[in-house]
Amino acid sequence: MSAYAVLIGLVVVERLAELVVARRNLAWARSKGGIEYGRRHYPWIVAAHVALLAAAPAEVWLLGRPFLPALGWPMLAVVVLSQGLRWWCIGTLGRRWNTRVVVVPGMPLVATGPYRWLRHPNYVAVVAEGLALPLVHTAWITALAFTAANAILLTVRVRVENAALACCGP
């Protein structure tokens, strides 16, 4: 459990780093005329991610979930790979990356990095991590609950993002 708590702590630190980058990028985007979309769903996304990071270790601790190496090690690899994909997305988008949906009118869509192959590769990372992080220590209830909630939230989020880019993008 203590190694799992360290893993969760590292993911929390990573999320805080994301928020620092997002806040800086939001200020830049607003200075360039950026427009934010989907404000109503954003608090729900934040709540889901906080719940994931709280529920996974709570389930492990309260329900005595074991570490099963045959499941845990592959899921840890998925978590690490999802972090790599997330930061590849952040690096590729540069100042335009954000945890919010912010469009700077007239800027072209990014078509490099993982965006060469996928329109929303960051969400692939979110889905993979949301399923794998709890399963590192067999917290399957958290994995299922987050995945279900995340599916609903990402359906809304992708619609908002696609509409914002169609409306006010390039």
Number of C-alpha atoms within 10 A of each C-alpha: 14 8 9 17 15 11 17 19 13 12 18 16 12 13 14 12 12 18 14 13 17 19 15 14 19 24 12 15 21 14 10 12 13 20 15 16 18 16 12 8 15 16 11 14 18 12 11 19 19 13 14 22 19 14 20 27 23 16 18 22 14 9 10 13 18 14 17 12 13 9 14 19 15 14 22 20 15 19 25 17 15 24 19 13 20 21 15 17 21 18 13 17 18 13 16 20 22 21 15 18 22 23 26 21 17 12 13 10 12 14 13 12 15 18 17 10 10 13 14 14 18 21 19 14 21 20 16 18 25 25 24 25 30 29 27 27 26 23 25 19 14 25 21 15 17 22 20 12 14 22 13 11 16 17 10 13 21 15 12 17 20 14 13 20 21 10 11 14 15 12
